[in-house]
Amino acid sequence: MTRAIDPALEPGLPTNHAGTVITVGTFDGVHRGHWMVLEELRQRAGREGLPAVLVTFHPHPLQIVRPDDAPQLLTTPLEKKEILAESALDYAVFLPFNHVLKSYPPERFVKEILIDRLRMRHLVIGYDHGFGRGRSGDVETLREIGTRLGFGVDVVAALRTDGDPISSTKIRAALREGRVEDAARGLGRPYSLRGPVVRGDGRGRALGFATANIQITNPHKLLPKEGVYAVCATLRNGTHRGVLHLGPRPTFKGSPPSVELHIFDFDDDLYGEEIRVDFCAWIREIHRFATRDELVEAIRADCDRALELFEVGGAACG
């Protein structure tokens, strides 16, 4: 299992390594293109007989460099650590990105961080990689630095789907449009969010569909398009299928937006428990219903549609 290292708490890697093979990037989403880079990193490290090390950043560099342009996150630091734990890499180093690190030119970052602290002997990067002040550390710059400082550079080509490279930007666009199946194809897994269950107003139970109200605690986490979705929910006692309402509740005047989960054939009290929700399929837009009976009929139809999608395999969760 990959060990995550926080340089703010630990000085670096254990000193018994003769060197390392490293990749560097934000890796937001840890999507299928990222996994190609990680597989090349693992293979190169195996050939060299050295640890495989991923170096990533938090917060996202654009939150420091150009806050107005910073993207919402596909993966929070906790989610990223959990995904990377299954990568078979040796270490994941989470660098705190700040105004000091922002000012580093590429060669200083490579020399002081990657070589002096992490003992890099080989670098594996994606085809579109860039780091250092103004993203000036592109592929050719890194190869030139490698020649001077004595490390090799491997460049991994783009992974394409329908002719286009898989990217975090395209996955975000799919989620904002409710195309969660397309996002899952890029990620290699369903898109997910998580949060604790908090007390709601009890309306779902009164309508005959008990719901868990999930609080999203990270303000930078990307939420998909508002709507109703077929989902899978991971609880302490296992994974369950259900439907999720994400967004406003126009039928109930004055009610704030919510993330409300209804789990099929489940009625336990989940207050305080943290739930992970995997987005499996889009069902419909949010509508205002004139009567309680119309709303109940719509929820019943949502559940039937979700069950149908799960039955025929028409959902990202399988």
Protein Blocks (a to p, Z undefined) as FASTA:
>chain_A
ZZdddfklpgbdcfkbgbdcddddjkioiaaklmmmmmmmmmmmmmnopacddddddddf
klmmmmmlpccdfbdfklmmmmmmmnopabdcdddddfklmmpcfklmmmmmmmmmnopa
bdcddfkbcedehhlacfklmmmmmmmnopacdddddddeehiacdfklmmmmmmnopam
lmmmmnopacdddddddddehlmmmnopacdddddfblkbccddedddddddddfkbccd
ddddedddfklghiacddddddehiabdfehiacddddfbdfbdcdddfbfklmmmmmmm
mmmmmmmmmmnopafkZZ
